Amino acid sequence: MNLTETWESFLDLLSNEEAINFVYKQSITGIPFLYITTNPTESKGTIEASIKLLAAKVMRGKRLQMEYSFVRNDGNLLVYRVRFLVPQEKMFCCGNLCPDCIRFRN
């Protein structure tokens, strides 16, 4: 499972939505943020429904969960924190020399 490919597919699907003019992802301190510029007539609820629907399409057949939260808006720009998570797997090294440490993955 490759999260980079998942993100690319997700961003491609979002950019093809009629309600969205422009979308890009930016990671700040390792946390991915989604910047979405919408049409002036679109509501925040419509955009969030699109995020959920398209994330479900991208995650189909993979062991992933999507977590998102609204951060802020500025006119037609909406900012969300979006993460694709693998359930029950470590996301970082805790420094305890665990046998299933993420440092030992290829």
C-alpha positions in Angstrom: 0.0 0.0 0.0 1.5 3.3 -1.1 0.1 6.5 0.6 1.7 8.7 -2.1 -0.4 7.0 -4.8 -3.5 7.2 -2.6 -2.9 11.0 -2.2 -2.3 11.5 -5.9 -5.5 9.6 -6.8 -7.5 11.6 -4.2 -6.2 14.9 -5.4 -6.9 14.0 -9.0 -10.5 13.1 -8.2 -11.0 16.3 -6.1 -9.6 18.5 -8.9 -12.1 17.0 -11.3 -15.1 18.0 -9.2 -17.2 20.8 -10.6 -17.6 22.5 -7.2 -13.8 22.8 -6.8 -11.7 25.3 -8.8 -8.3 24.3 -7.4 -6.9 21.9 -4.8 -3.5 21.2 -3.4 -1.9 19.4 -0.5 0.8 20.9 1.7 2.5 19.2 4.6 3.4 21.4 7.6 5.5 19.6 10.3 4.4 16.3 8.8 0.7 17.0 9.0 -1.0 17.2 5.6 -3.3 20.1 4.9 -5.7 20.3 2.0 -6.3 23.7 0.4 -9.4 23.9 -1.7 -10.6 26.9 -3.7 -14.3 26.5 -4.5 -16.9 28.2 -6.7 -18.5 31.1 -4.8 -21.9 29.4 -4.8 -20.8 26.1 -3.2 -21.3 25.4 0.4 -18.9 23.9 2.9 -21.2 20.9 3.3 -21.1 20.1 -0.4 -17.3 20.2 -0.3 -17.1 17.9 2.8 -19.5 15.5 1.2 -17.2 15.3 -1.9 -14.2 14.8 0.4 -15.8 11.8 2.1 -17.1 10.3 -1.1 -13.9 10.6 -3.0 -11.8 9.4 -0.1 -14.0 6.3 0.1 -13.4 5.6 -3.6 -9.6 5.9 -3.1 -9.6 3.8 0.0 -11.7 0.9 -1.5 -9.8 -2.4 -1.2 -7.1 -0.9 1.1 -6.7 -1.0 4.8 -7.0 2.7 5.3 -9.1 5.1 7.3 -9.5 8.8 6.5 -9.6 11.4 9.2 -10.4 15.0 8.4 -11.2 18.2 10.2 -12.0 21.7 9.1 -9.3 24.3 9.9 -10.3 27.6 8.5 -11.8 29.5 5.5 -10.9 32.7 3.7 -13.6 33.6 1.2 -13.6 30.8 -1.3 -10.5 29.0 0.2 -11.2 26.2 2.6 -8.5 24.5 4.6 -8.8 20.9 6.0 -6.4 18.7 7.8 -6.7 15.3 6.1 -4.9 12.1 7.0 -5.1 8.6 5.6 -4.3 6.2 8.5 -3.5 2.5 8.6 -5.5 1.1 11.6 -3.5 -0.6 14.4 -0.1 0.2 12.9 2.5 2.4 14.3 2.9 5.8 12.6 6.1 6.9 14.2 9.2 5.6 16.0 8.8 5.8 19.8 12.5 5.0 20.5 11.8 1.8 22.5 13.4 -0.5 20.0 10.1 -2.3 19.2 10.4 -5.3 16.8 7.7 -3.9 14.6 9.2 -0.4 14.4 8.5 1.6 11.3 12.3 2.1 10.8 12.5 -1.6 9.7 10.0 -1.3 6.9 11.1 -1.1 3.3 
